[in-house]
Amino acid sequence: MGTKESVAVLGAGSWGTALSMVLADNGHPVRLWSRSQTQAEEINRTRKNKRYLPEAELGDLIRASHQLEEVVHDLSTIVVCIPTKAIREVMGKLNGCLNRPVTIIHASKGIEPNSLKRISEIIEEEMAPEYLRAVVVLSGPSHAEEVVLRHPTTVVVSSKDMGEAERAQDLFFNQYFRVYTNPDLTGVEIGGALKNIIALAAGISDGLGYGDNAKAALMTRGLAEIARLGTKMGANPLTFSGLAGIGDLIVTCTSVHSRNWRAGYALGKGQKLKEILAQMGMVVEGVRTTKAAYQLAKKYRVKMPITAALYQVLFEDLDPKEAVDELMNRMKTHEMEDLVNILLKD
């Protein structure tokens, strides 16, 4: 497989740990950064990440540290697996730790409220130009819990610099982790972020006991919403029929591994959002992204009824049952006309 490159992975949650294992399986030494000194020491001592993936055995090529400068020193590739809300802070700190230009491969999924920036745009804003060679996004249908079991998984990478996207493809590609390239950076990021909104709605529907028919309707109309907004923002509509679109939507809306689906399910069962987030102890990106997508829909004058209804549930205390019932009883429209408008970017 050629030269083995040492790679930094920022974020010792489930996804950062899983991607570290993929890189290590490919022979690349990994420096895994954790905010917690206790967690880093535990990983090095036990070869396990007991909080997030307790059953996974971490190989000797993975070494953890809570010192950011130590993790990134003299490396050219940094994988970012941290929550959207922490991207600006960590990228700002990263500038002071680098001594060479780096490629950032981000595997986070979200949009920043108010600024309405995609993650690649946030990274470009926060990183000093002399230290940023390229930004690559890695996205697609991929639960960490299955990746660490080496179950077959397919993802997609994209960048403004497709040469760097192909280099990222080579770093991660192996027998069980298949990596495709797609030049549509905007579409890949939008698909990965907005599917979390639809997963929350699907979870609410399941929590209410509405079954597969209702969830299928939410997923189908949800994909139309994602494509409507994405094309207005300059994405290729065909991206949403691929891994970063319908692929990621399916896995996130239908699996108990999905934090967003689980949070929605709890909402459907009558729990309050603050209580749910406290119990999960992990970031549910769809909550924050719902606010951003609601703002984007207004900015681009795009109809996004599922997003609007979920915004009311999350931030205006609308009853979840009332929200889903209203969605199912909306005025009828012509499905093919809607699809044609998306394809024509109307």
ZAMARGU-4260 file (C-alpha; in steps of 0.2 Angstrom, whole numbers, plus 5000, padded with zeros to 4 digits):
<rodrens>
0) 5000/5000/5000 | 5015/5012/4999 | 5023/5023/5012 | 5014/5023/5029 | 5010/5041/5034
5) 5008/5046/5052 | 4991/5054/5054 | 4983/5065/5068 | 4965/5062/5073 | 4957/5075/5083
10) 4942/5069/5094 | 4942/5053/5104 | 4923/5050/5103 | 4916/5035/5094 | 4919/5041/5076
15) 4937/5047/5079 | 4941/5031/5087 | 4933/5021/5073 | 4943/5031/5059 | 4959/5029/5069
20) 4956/5010/5068 | 4954/5011/5050 | 4970/5020/5047 | 4979/5009/5059 | 4972/4993/5050
25) 4980/5001/5034 | 4997/5002/5043 | 4997/5021/5047 | 5003/5026/5064 | 4989/5037/5073
30) 4990/5050/5086 | 4973/5052/5093 | 4969/5068/5102 | 4957/5068/5117 | 4952/5084/5128
35) 4953/5072/5143 | 4970/5067/5150 | 4962/5053/5159 | 4954/5046/5143 | 4970/5047/5134
40) 4980/5038/5147 | 4966/5025/5149 | 4966/5022/5130 | 4985/5019/5130 | 4985/5008/5145
45) 4970/4997/5141 | 4969/4998/5122 | 4951/5002/5124 | 4940/5018/5123 | 4928/5012/5137
50) 4916/5027/5136 | 4912/5026/5118 | 4917/5009/5110 | 4920/4998/5125 | 4921/4982/5115
55) 4933/4988/5102 | 4952/4983/5104 | 4963/4997/5098 | 4979/4992/5090 | 4997/4997/5095
60) 4998/5009/5081 | 4986/5021/5090 | 4993/5032/5103 | 4982/5045/5112 | 4987/5061/5120
65) 4978/5076/5127 | 4992/5088/5121 | 4986/5095/5104 | 5004/5101/5100 | 5011/5084/5103
70) 4998/5076/5092 | 5000/5087/5077 | 5019/5090/5077 | 5028/5087/5061 | 5012/5079/5053
75) 5005/5084/5036 | 4987/5076/5038 | 4975/5079/5052 | 4958/5071/5053 | 4945/5081/5063
80) 4930/5071/5071 | 4924/5084/5084 | 4907/5092/5086 | 4903/5107/5075 | 4901/5119/5089
85) 4920/5115/5094 | 4927/5117/5076 | 4931/5136/5078 | 4940/5134/5095 | 4950/5119/5090
90) 4955/5126/5073 | 4961/5142/5081 | 4972/5133/5093 | 4979/5122/5079 | 4987/5137/5071
95) 4998/5139/5086 | 5004/5121/5085 | 5009/5119/5067 | 5025/5121/5058 | 5020/5116/5040
100) 5005/5116/5029 | 4992/5102/5033 | 4977/5094/5024 | 4962/5094/5036 | 4951/5079/5033
105) 4935/5083/5042 | 4922/5069/5046 | 4910/5080/5056 | 4892/5084/5050 | 4884/5100/5054
110) 4880/5118/5049 | 4884/5133/5061 | 4868/5143/5066 | 4869/5162/5062 | 4884/5162/5052
115) 4876/5147/5041 | 4894/5141/5037 | 4897/5123/5032 | 4912/5115/5041 | 4924/5117/5027
120) 4920/5136/5027 | 4923/5137/5046 | 4940/5128/5044 | 4945/5140/5030 | 4940/5155/5041
125) 4949/5149/5056 | 4965/5142/5049 | 4980/5153/5045 | 4982/5152/5026 | 5000/5147/5027
130) 4996/5132/5037 | 4981/5126/5027 | 4985/5116/5011 | 4967/5109/5008 | 4951/5104/5016
135) 4943/5087/5013 | 4926/5081/5019 | 4923/5063/5023 | 4905/5058/5024 | 4892/5044/5020
140) 4882/5030/5029 | 4894/5025/5042 | 4890/5020/5060 | 4906/5019/5071 | 4899/5004/5080
145) 4899/4994/5064 | 4916/5001/5057 | 4925/4995/5072 | 4918/4977/5069 | 4925/4979/5051
150) 4908/4977/5043 | 4907/4983/5025 | 4905/5002/5024 | 4906/5014/5010 | 4909/5033/5012
155) 4913/5047/5000 | 4927/5061/5000 | 4926/5078/4992 | 4937/5093/4991 | 4941/5109/4981
160) 4957/5100/4978 | 4953/5083/4971 | 4971/5077/4971 | 4970/5079/4990 | 4953/5070/4990
165) 4961/5055/4981 | 4975/5055/4994 | 4962/5054/5008 | 4954/5040/4998 | 4971/5031/4998
170) 4973/5033/5017 | 4957/5025/5022 | 4953/5013/5008 | 4953/4995/5012 | 4943/4979/5010
175) 4929/4983/5022 | 4930/5003/5021 | 4927/5008/5003 | 4930/5026/4999 | 4923/5035/4983
180) 4927/5052/4977 | 4914/5066/4973 | 4919/5084/4967 | 4903/5091/4974 | 4910/5098/4991
185) 4894/5108/4995 | 4882/5094/4991 | 4892/5081/5001 | 4892/5093/5016 | 4874/5098/5015
190) 4868/5080/5013 | 4878/5074/5028 | 4872/5089/5039 | 4854/5089/5035 | 4850/5071/5035
195) 4852/5073/5054 | 4836/5084/5054 | 4826/5071/5045 | 4832/5057/5057 | 4826/5067/5072
200) 4809/5068/5063 | 4809/5050/5059 | 4813/5045/5077 | 4799/5056/5083 | 4787/5047/5071
205) 4793/5030/5077 | 4792/5036/5095 | 4774/5040/5092 | 4771/5022/5085 | 4767/5028/5068
210) 4776/5014/5059 | 4786/5011/5043 | 4773/5020/5031 | 4774/5036/5040 | 4793/5035/5042
215) 4795/5031/5023 | 4785/5047/5019 | 4796/5058/5031 | 4812/5051/5023 | 4806/5053/5005
220) 4800/5071/5008 | 4815/5074/5019 | 4826/5070/5004 | 4817/5082/4993 | 4819/5096/5006
225) 4838/5092/5007 | 4839/5093/4988 | 4829/5109/4987 | 4840/5118/4999 | 4856/5110/4993
230) 4854/5115/4974 | 4849/5133/4979 | 4866/5133/4988 | 4875/5127/4972 | 4876/5108/4975
235) 4874/5095/4961 | 4856/5087/4963 | 4863/5070/4959 | 4874/5070/4974 | 4858/5068/4985
240) 4855/5051/4976 | 4872/5045/4982 | 4881/5040/4998 | 4881/5057/5005 | 4862/5059/5002
245) 4850/5045/5002 | 4863/5033/5008 | 4867/5043/5024 | 4848/5047/5026 | 4843/5029/5026
250) 4856/5023/5039 | 4853/5038/5051 | 4834/5037/5050 | 4833/5018/5053 | 4846/5013/5065
255) 4847/5012/5084 | 4865/5017/5082 | 4859/5035/5077 | 4860/5048/5090 | 4848/5059/5081
260) 4835/5045/5078 | 4837/5040/5097 | 4834/5058/5102 | 4819/5060/5091 | 4812/5043/5097
265) 4813/5050/5115 | 4804/5066/5110 | 4790/5055/5102 | 4789/5046/5119 | 4786/5062/5128
270) 4803/5066/5135 | 4810/5084/5135 | 4825/5089/5125 | 4836/5095/5139 | 4832/5078/5148
275) 4836/5068/5133 | 4853/5077/5129 | 4858/5075/5147 | 4855/5057/5147 | 4864/5053/5131
280) 4879/5063/5136 | 4884/5065/5117 | 4882/5078/5105 | 4866/5077/5094 | 4871/5087/5079
285) 4853/5087/5072 | 4847/5099/5085 | 4859/5113/5081 | 4858/5110/5062 | 4839/5112/5063
290) 4841/5129/5069 | 4854/5133/5055 | 4843/5124/5041 | 4828/5134/5047 | 4838/5150/5045
295) 4845/5144/5028 | 4827/5140/5022 | 4822/5158/5025 | 4838/5165/5017 | 4836/5155/5001
300) 4817/5156/5001 | 4816/5137/5001 | 4801/5127/5007 | 4806/5115/5021 | 4791/5110/5030
305) 4799/5096/5040 | 4813/5107/5046 | 4801/5120/5050 | 4790/5108/5060 | 4805/5101/5069
310) 4811/5119/5073 | 4795/5122/5082 | 4796/5106/5092 | 4814/5109/5097 | 4814/5128/5101
315) 4795/5133/5102 | 4788/5118/5112 | 4776/5112/5099 | 4769/5095/5103 | 4778/5082/5093
320) 4762/5073/5089 | 4754/5089/5083 | 4769/5092/5072 | 4769/5075/5063 | 4751/5076/5061
325) 4752/5093/5053 | 4765/5087/5041 | 4755/5072/5036 | 4740/5083/5032 | 4749/5096/5022
330) 4741/5102/5006 | 4744/5090/4992 | 4757/5094/4978 | 4762/5085/4962 | 4777/5074/4967
335) 4785/5074/4949 | 4784/5093/4948 | 4793/5095/4964 | 4807/5083/4958 | 4808/5092/4941
340) 4810/5109/4950 | 4825/5101/4960 | 4834/5094/4945 | 4832/5111/4935 | 4837/5120/4951
345) 4821/5131/4950
</rodrens>
